[in-house]
Amino acid sequence: MKKKLSAMLLNVIIVASLLLTIQAVKAAEVTLTLSDDELNTQFAKKWGPGTVTAKVDIPGPGVRFDFSGLGSSGTGVCDDYPVSPLAGGDPDNIGGYGDFRKYTQYRLVFTNLGPNPVSVNIDMNTGWTNLDPTRDTYWGNSWTYLNVGESKVVTLDFSCAGEVWNAQDDPVPEWRYPGGTSGVIVRRLSEVSRIGFQIIGSGDASIVVSATIPKDTVITLPDEELTTQFAKETGPGNLDGAIDILGYGVRFDFSGLSASVGTVVGDNFAVSALAGGAWKDYGSGFAGPYDFSGYDRFSLLFINVGTKSVTVNLKINTGWTNTPWGTPERDTFWENSWTSINPGESRVVTLDFWNAKAWNAADDPVSEWRYPDGTSGVIVRRLDELSDIGFQILGDGEASIIVSGGLTLSLSDGELSSEFAWEYGPGAVTAITDVPGPGVRFDFSGLSASVGTVVGDNFPVSALAGGAYKTYGVTQQFSTWGDFSGYDKYTLLFTNIGTTSVMVNLKINTGWTNTPPEYSKAWRDTFWQNEWTTILPGEMKAVTLNFSSAEVWNAMDEEEYKVYPDGTTGVAVWRLDEVSDVGFQIIGNGAASMIVSSRSKPSQVYVDDDYTSSTPGWGFDHFAIIQEGIDAVAEGGTVKVYEGTYTEQLIINKSLILTGDPKPKIVAPDVRSKFTIPETGATFDPIVFGYGSLTGSEAISVTIEGFEIDGGNKAASGYRYVAVLLRNVKPGIIVNNTIHSLYPPSGKGSGPETFGILVYGNSEATISYNEIRGFSRGGIGVTGDAGPSADPSADVEQNIVLGNGLETETGWWAENGIQVGYGAAALIQGNEVYNCTVNNPNWAATGILVVDTEEGVIINSNHVEGCDTGIGAVDFPSTYGSPWDYHILSNVIITGNYLISNTWQIDISNDARNITVTYNDIINATEDGIDVWSYFGDVYPTNVEIHYNNITGSGSYGIWASEELEAAPVNATFNWWGDPTGPYHKTSWVYDSQTIGPHYGLGDNVSDYVLYDPWIGKPALPEPLFKVEPPNYTARLRGEIFTVNITINDLEAGWKAVAFEFKLRFNNTLLQVLNVTEGPFLKEFAGAPHQGTYFIYRIKGNYIHIGIVILPDQNGEYHEPFPHGNGTLATITFKAIHQQMGLEKPPESCILALYDTKIADQTGEPPGIPHHSQNGYYEISPTVYGDVNYDGTVDIFDITAAALAFGSVPSDPNWNADADLNPDGIIDIFDLVVIALHFGETIP
């Protein structure tokens, strides 16, 4: 149920601060219209038959004139010379108020109360008959017939009067006209001597004469009013949803509609302030924003996005059946005529308050306002007492319509694709293609850089364009969908998808140069356009033709409106009810391609293979095909895919998030596009391909999360088949996917090379929590170009990669679980890789392979089991040629991994440099634990450091080094060999004049050219753990202050740790760091003779960098006891600085991520002590709407905060961004209404 304004305190504030804003009258139209006071006190009969028997100022707008004795000649009623100041004139040159030059027209409304039909016109005299009779001229409009009960607006247009009399003797020869001449400009408006009206009748008559309101005072409801206040009121069926679609309006979805009985949707009493009414005090303690007397019509734009036709109209209720009067006879229902809208069509629907249909008015307390039900052409009464506003809809079951208060003409894809065509100008339209989502692609050839090419929907304009149906002509009638008078502008979005710049503008033609003969006048046809807009390749721009200020052409021969030279700007468009063409122009240089759309793409798109064309939002933000959702979503948007099976190839070339819920399946189709990228000469056959550029350096950001990707064993010969391929994706996030069945149809690992995930180019990827199996060549690959171009980097974490195991056949590819190389950089951490093997005596499959890269790779805390080679750090010989001759493998850290039952656990080969192997468990190798060797003997590994590893159960050697290492042996001291006696070294060799071996330890074998002494007499110590504690923190309100501790856990004294360093990443839009302090842990071990601790930190944007070290004694030495156990290293105080409003929204959260963690021992030598880390998690749920001060409750304090900022904008000193609840850059009544609607609510 809708919440309404109810809080007394809110009423007080709104009474004090609400200002009604009514749209300004266009400069081209200033209307003279007379007040009741002027009509009642100044008007009297001046000439003609009959008598004014009574003159009564009735309730509301209008004065009733009763007549007797009327005849066939006019009876004049007027304010005669000198005209009263009440008429609205300015002081004139003879002491009166006869100067009316500021007006462009004179308008009154006449209602015939009976008992006989009448005809009326309005008139005025200019010039003075007392000073100079030749100056006196009579001006009038044409006569208007009113049947009994009718109301009509009557206008005298000063630029085109209906008739002029008494001008033959005018002192100015150019102003002399024969009596009765029509279409004449009114002269001497500074000398108005009489103003009034005439009436013709038959005996008695009663008419109500009233003022009008300028025709730009239109109620057009904002999306917030439509979304939050509108609900079903009466009638058949259900309103199933009201969704605010950014840039479009509000989509209303219905079921159970009737084709004969209207379903009413509206903002029922009490009407919200969002509707636009002025505040009024009605007495008896009752007040509210229900006064709409400042408006003269109510308009909404309807777009039928369903699959069936609907019929709509607008409605309001005036008068109260309850507070404060409780008199049902005051309640009247007003509506306009029904408008039919077919699927894909749009219409502006208007309820004219001067020409409405009335219901329930037969018992009105004011006798002049009583009408039989269904009477049309009636003036709406009691607009200051609006009790309901809304619309009605007729349909056949289900329907979906978009309703908007923005009266913008914006063409549908159906109109653009089916009705638009080349009209004239250089070149040609070579293709028009309706693309998924909003937009139609136009391809051009032969465009000119100086002459526009016109594309449009030429006469007669299609019903799809959005115009109303209207009949034209008198002697030979014809009808078209050419009435666009309800719109105030015309807007399209243009996206340049070509390679050259273009210029575009919008255009329309009004008036008819053809059917029927009475309209076939060249001077009626006028061309309107806006200024030209330049659009560069890749740019998207909105282009608008404003109907109140356009550039006009072909108006030099105009006979009804002002004559303008071609190209005159700032002219209000005329004859909008006679639109004969609508379209756009384009200037370019040869070929061009544009996507033209009605509105911007949606930021969120939904895909479900169960969706159909009857699904609300179908073709806009709801699709059954993932690729269509990708094409339709806005840049940076989200495509949410629901459970189902989707057989398709996905091509992603813009930033977006693609997320599955809960693990929909993507199946490779039989026919797929192939791609070649510059990093490799191979041609790729991807199932999912995300790229910023196929050849250049442009990058996009892409997330692919939560899918099963089924290759269907459809790999084709000659191509590299890959489930997910990324090029120039920064960042690229591939998370929580299951990838499988990537073999050729034979199901074998021979033939084409196939991969799970590959990353190339200028990319930064995070690949985590995926499971990959059923590939022939690689599970995960991060690969540079082996050249000077930008290379990718990646965090490859927490994935499971399953090789195929040992096949019985030969000739299969050697599959690698995870591979990084050729210039790429990576952190490979926490993964599990199993059973990467190949039946080939010349090759080995590898669990984790790093090859030919100098950028630094860390392989940390992975589990590798059952592979030919567990972890490989390989520099392939340059003699192999490209791509192996560009980079030299260097700077690889292999630490904290668990390798078990691989044939060769770790392989370090050829020209590999600076390879560090520490703190690994290397258990039960079939052959060797670690091999350090050269393929051909020409180059060999250098600076290989192997320490603090558990090397046990190796079938041949714990460490084996080839003879090339004699001059630069492997440093493998401080390892555990499976026994306290150390390794078994059967032979001996000489190094640095010292004989090494033999040594008959009971541990694993070790070869020559390995320095193994000293060794560790027991297994390496357990690795300590950094932790964020508490591991999870949930804040309740913005402004909340809390602390987290960074702790060290399970630290053994044997590590001799003396220093700790780490970074903590957080979301600095959610959290602010208030303070960082040292914890007590290290201080316990920093007493004399040590010199205490040194603690340092820096806050840098979204992370904190912290270092702590025990200071040695004065001689630079450390002493026992070394730090051990568990304790707090640092305490960080955070403040929650952001919280959403709206309990229906999801929580905001961030990972408190520990990274770049380091522990140094007393030697200070890198890489330091191996360890693990455990992140934390922060979350804050939304508060309620209107909680300006973020205390969890909407109350008086929120009202006060908003009131103090009322009327402010961001540049004002009292601006309060938290009070801008809509948000629109100003604190106004709409923000206060939000508070009122949620007054008293509190968070759970």
BELMO-V898751 format. One record per residue. N is the residue number from 1. SS is DSSP state (A for helix, B for strand, O for the rest). Layout:
BEGIN
n,ss
N,SS
N,SS
END
This chain:
BEGIN
n,ss
1,O
2,O
3,O
4,O
5,O
6,O
7,O
8,A
9,A
10,A
11,A
12,A
13,A
14,A
15,A
16,A
17,A
18,O
19,O
20,O
21,O
22,O
23,O
24,O
25,O
26,O
27,O
28,O
29,O
30,O
31,B
32,B
33,O
34,O
35,O
36,A
37,A
38,A
39,A
40,A
41,A
42,A
43,O
44,B
45,B
46,B
47,B
48,O
49,O
50,O
51,B
52,B
53,B
54,B
55,B
56,B
57,B
58,O
59,O
60,O
61,O
62,O
63,B
64,B
65,B
66,B
67,B
68,B
69,B
70,B
71,O
72,O
73,O
74,O
75,B
76,B
77,B
78,B
79,B
80,O
81,O
82,O
83,O
84,O
85,A
86,A
87,A
88,O
89,O
90,B
91,O
92,O
93,O
94,O
95,O
96,O
97,O
98,O
99,B
100,O
101,O
102,O
103,O
104,O
105,B
106,B
107,B
108,B
109,B
110,B
111,B
112,B
113,B
114,B
115,O
116,O
117,O
118,B
119,B
120,B
121,B
122,B
123,B
124,B
125,B
126,B
127,O
128,O
129,O
130,O
131,O
132,O
133,A
134,A
135,A
136,O
137,B
138,B
139,B
140,B
141,O
142,O
143,O
144,B
145,B
146,B
147,O
148,O
149,O
150,O
151,B
152,B
153,B
154,B
155,B
156,B
157,B
158,O
159,O
160,O
161,B
162,O
163,B
164,B
165,B
166,O
167,O
168,O
169,O
170,O
171,O
172,O
173,A
174,A
175,A
176,O
177,O
178,O
179,O
180,O
181,B
182,O
183,O
184,B
185,O
186,O
187,O
188,O
189,A
190,A
191,A
192,B
193,B
194,B
195,B
196,B
197,B
198,B
199,B
200,B
201,O
202,O
203,B
204,B
205,B
206,B
207,B
208,B
209,B
210,B
211,O
212,O
213,O
214,O
215,O
216,O
217,O
218,B
219,B
220,O
221,O
222,O
223,A
224,A
225,A
226,A
227,A
228,A
229,O
230,O
231,B
232,B
233,B
234,B
235,O
236,O
237,O
238,B
239,B
240,B
241,B
242,B
243,B
244,B
245,B
246,O
247,O
248,O
249,B
250,B
251,B
252,B
253,B
254,B
255,B
256,B
257,B
258,O
259,O
260,O
261,O
262,O
263,B
264,B
265,B
266,B
267,B
268,B
269,O
270,O
271,O
272,O
273,A
274,A
275,A
276,O
277,O
278,B
279,B
280,B
281,B
282,B
283,B
284,O
285,O
286,B
287,B
288,B
289,B
290,B
291,B
292,O
293,O
294,O
295,O
296,O
297,B
298,B
299,B
300,B
301,B
302,B
303,B
304,B
305,O
306,O
307,O
308,O
309,O
310,B
311,B
312,B
313,B
314,B
315,B
316,B
317,B
318,B
319,O
320,O
321,O
322,O
323,O
324,O
325,O
326,O
327,O
328,A
329,A
330,A
331,O
332,B
333,B
334,B
335,B
336,O
337,O
338,O
339,B
340,B
341,B
342,O
343,O
344,O
345,O
346,B
347,B
348,B
349,B
350,B
351,B
352,B
353,O
354,O
355,O
356,B
357,B
358,B
359,B
360,O
361,O
362,O
363,O
364,O
365,O
366,O
367,A
368,A
369,A
370,O
371,O
372,O
373,O
374,O
375,B
376,B
377,B
378,B
379,O
380,O
381,O
382,O
383,O
384,O
385,O
386,B
387,B
388,B
389,B
390,B
391,B
392,B
393,B
394,B
395,O
396,O
397,B
398,B
399,B
400,B
401,B
402,B
403,B
404,B
405,O
406,O
407,O
408,B
409,B
410,O
411,O
412,O
413,A
414,A
415,A
416,A
417,A
418,A
419,A
420,O
421,B
422,B
423,B
424,B
425,O
426,O
427,O
428,B
429,B
430,B
431,B
432,B
433,B
434,B
435,O
436,O
437,O
438,O
439,O
440,B
441,B
442,B
443,B
444,B
445,B
446,B
447,B
448,O
449,O
450,O
451,O
452,O
453,B
454,B
455,B
456,B
457,B
458,B
459,O
460,O
461,O
462,O
463,A
464,A
465,A
466,O
467,O
468,B
469,B
470,B
471,B
472,B
473,O
474,O
475,O
476,O
477,O
478,B
479,B
480,B
481,B
482,B
483,B
484,O
485,O
486,O
487,O
488,O
489,B
490,B
491,B
492,B
493,B
494,B
495,B
496,B
497,O
498,O
499,O
500,O
501,O
502,B
503,B
504,B
505,B
506,B
507,B
508,B
509,B
510,B
511,O
512,O
513,O
514,O
515,O
516,O
517,A
518,A
519,A
520,O
521,O
522,A
523,A
524,A
525,O
526,B
527,B
528,B
529,B
530,O
531,O
532,O
533,B
534,B
535,B
536,O
537,O
538,O
539,O
540,B
541,B
542,B
543,B
544,B
545,B
546,B
547,O
548,O
549,O
550,B
551,B
552,B
553,B
554,O
555,O
556,O
557,O
558,O
559,O
560,O
561,O
562,O
563,O
564,O
565,O
566,O
567,O
568,B
569,B
570,B
571,B
572,O
573,O
574,O
575,O
576,O
577,O
578,O
579,B
580,B
581,B
582,B
583,B
584,B
585,B
586,B
587,B
588,O
589,O
590,B
591,B
592,B
593,B
594,B
595,B
596,B
597,B
598,O
599,O
600,O
601,O
602,O
603,O
604,B
605,B
606,B
607,B
608,O
609,O
610,O
611,O
612,O
613,O
614,O
615,O
616,O
617,O
618,B
619,O
620,O
621,O
622,B
623,B
624,O
625,O
626,A
627,A
628,A
629,A
630,A
631,A
632,A
633,O
634,O
635,O
636,O
637,B
638,B
639,B
640,B
641,B
642,B
643,O
644,O
645,B
646,B
647,B
648,O
649,O
650,B
651,B
652,B
653,O
654,O
655,O
656,B
657,B
658,B
659,B
660,B
661,B
662,B
663,B
664,B
665,B
666,B
667,B
668,O
669,O
670,O
671,O
672,O
673,O
674,O
675,B
676,B
677,O
678,O
679,O
680,O
681,O
682,O
683,B
684,B
685,B
686,B
687,B
688,B
689,B
690,B
691,B
692,O
693,O
694,O
695,O
696,O
697,O
698,O
699,O
700,B
701,B
702,B
703,B
704,B
705,B
706,B
707,B
708,B
709,B
710,B
711,O
712,O
713,O
714,O
715,B
716,O
717,O
718,O
719,O
720,B
721,B
722,B
723,B
724,B
725,B
726,B
727,B
728,O
729,B
730,B
731,B
732,B
733,B
734,B
735,B
736,O
737,O
738,B
739,B
740,B
741,O
742,O
743,O
744,B
745,O
746,O
747,O
748,O
749,O
750,O
751,O
752,O
753,O
754,B
755,B
756,B
757,B
758,B
759,B
760,B
761,O
762,O
763,O
764,B
765,B
766,B
767,B
768,B
769,O
770,O
771,B
772,B
773,B
774,O
775,O
776,O
777,O
778,B
779,B
780,B
781,B
782,B
783,B
784,O
785,O
786,O
787,O
788,O
789,O
790,O
791,O
792,O
793,B
794,B
795,B
796,B
797,B
798,O
799,O
800,B
801,B
802,B
803,O
804,O
805,O
806,O
807,O
808,O
809,O
810,O
811,O
812,O
813,O
814,O
815,O
816,B
817,B
818,B
819,B
820,B
821,B
822,O
823,O
824,O
825,B
826,B
827,B
828,B
829,B
830,O
831,O
832,B
833,B
834,B
835,O
836,O
837,O
838,O
839,O
840,O
841,O
842,O
843,O
844,O
845,O
846,B
847,B
848,B
849,B
850,B
851,B
852,O
853,O
854,O
855,O
856,O
857,B
858,B
859,B
860,B
861,O
862,O
863,B
864,B
865,B
866,O
867,O
868,O
869,B
870,B
871,B
872,B
873,B
874,B
875,B
876,O
877,O
878,A
879,A
880,A
881,O
882,O
883,O
884,O
885,O
886,O
887,O
888,O
889,O
890,B
891,B
892,B
893,B
894,B
895,B
896,O
897,O
898,B
899,B
900,B
901,O
902,O
903,O
904,B
905,B
906,B
907,B
908,B
909,B
910,B
911,O
912,O
913,B
914,B
915,B
916,B
917,B
918,B
919,O
920,O
921,B
922,B
923,B
924,O
925,O
926,O
927,O
928,B
929,B
930,B
931,B
932,B
933,B
934,O
935,O
936,O
937,O
938,O
939,O
940,O
941,O
942,B
943,B
944,B
945,B
946,B
947,B
948,O
949,O
950,B
951,B
952,B
953,O
954,O
955,O
956,O
957,O
958,O
959,B
960,B
961,B
962,O
963,A
964,A
965,A
966,A
967,O
968,O
969,O
970,B
971,B
972,O
973,O
974,O
975,O
976,B
977,O
978,O
979,O
980,O
981,O
982,O
983,O
984,B
985,B
986,B
987,B
988,B
989,B
990,B
991,B
992,O
993,O
994,B
995,B
996,B
997,B
998,B
999,B
1000,B
1001,O
1002,O
1003,O
1004,O
1005,B
1006,B
1007,O
1008,O
1009,O
1010,B
1011,B
1012,O
1013,O
1014,O
1015,O
1016,O
1017,O
1018,O
1019,O
1020,O
1021,O
1022,O
1023,O
1024,B
1025,B
1026,B
1027,B
1028,B
1029,B
1030,O
1031,O
1032,B
1033,B
1034,B
1035,B
1036,O
1037,O
1038,O
1039,O
1040,O
1041,B
1042,B
1043,B
1044,B
1045,B
1046,B
1047,B
1048,B
1049,B
1050,B
1051,B
1052,O
1053,A
1054,A
1055,A
1056,O
1057,B
1058,B
1059,B
1060,B
1061,B
1062,B
1063,B
1064,B
1065,B
1066,O
1067,O
1068,O
1069,O
1070,O
1071,B
1072,B
1073,B
1074,B
1075,B
1076,B
1077,B
1078,B
1079,O
1080,O
1081,O
1082,A
1083,A
1084,A
1085,A
1086,O
1087,O
1088,O
1089,O
1090,O
1091,O
1092,O
1093,B
1094,B
1095,B
1096,B
1097,B
1098,B
1099,B
1100,B
1101,O
1102,O
1103,B
1104,B
1105,B
1106,B
1107,B
1108,B
1109,B
1110,B
1111,O
1112,O
1113,O
1114,O
1115,O
1116,O
1117,O
1118,O
1119,O
1120,O
1121,O
1122,O
1123,O
1124,O
1125,B
1126,B
1127,B
1128,B
1129,B
1130,B
1131,B
1132,B
1133,B
1134,B
1135,B
1136,B
1137,O
1138,O
1139,O
1140,O
1141,B
1142,O
1143,O
1144,O
1145,O
1146,O
1147,O
1148,B
1149,B
1150,B
1151,B
1152,B
1153,B
1154,B
1155,B
1156,B
1157,B
1158,B
1159,B
1160,B
1161,B
1162,O
1163,O
1164,O
1165,O
1166,O
1167,O
1168,O
1169,O
1170,O
1171,B
1172,B
1173,B
1174,B
1175,O
1176,B
1177,B
1178,B
1179,B
1180,B
1181,O
1182,O
1183,B
1184,O
1185,O
1186,O
1187,O
1188,O
1189,O
1190,O
1191,O
1192,O
1193,B
1194,O
1195,O
1196,A
1197,A
1198,A
1199,A
1200,A
1201,A
1202,A
1203,A
1204,A
1205,O
1206,O
1207,O
1208,O
1209,O
1210,O
1211,O
1212,O
1213,O
1214,O
1215,O
1216,O
1217,A
1218,A
1219,A
1220,O
1221,O
1222,O
1223,O
1224,O
1225,O
1226,O
1227,O
1228,O
1229,A
1230,A
1231,A
1232,A
1233,A
1234,A
1235,A
1236,A
1237,A
1238,O
1239,O
1240,O
1241,O
1242,B
1243,O
1244,O
END
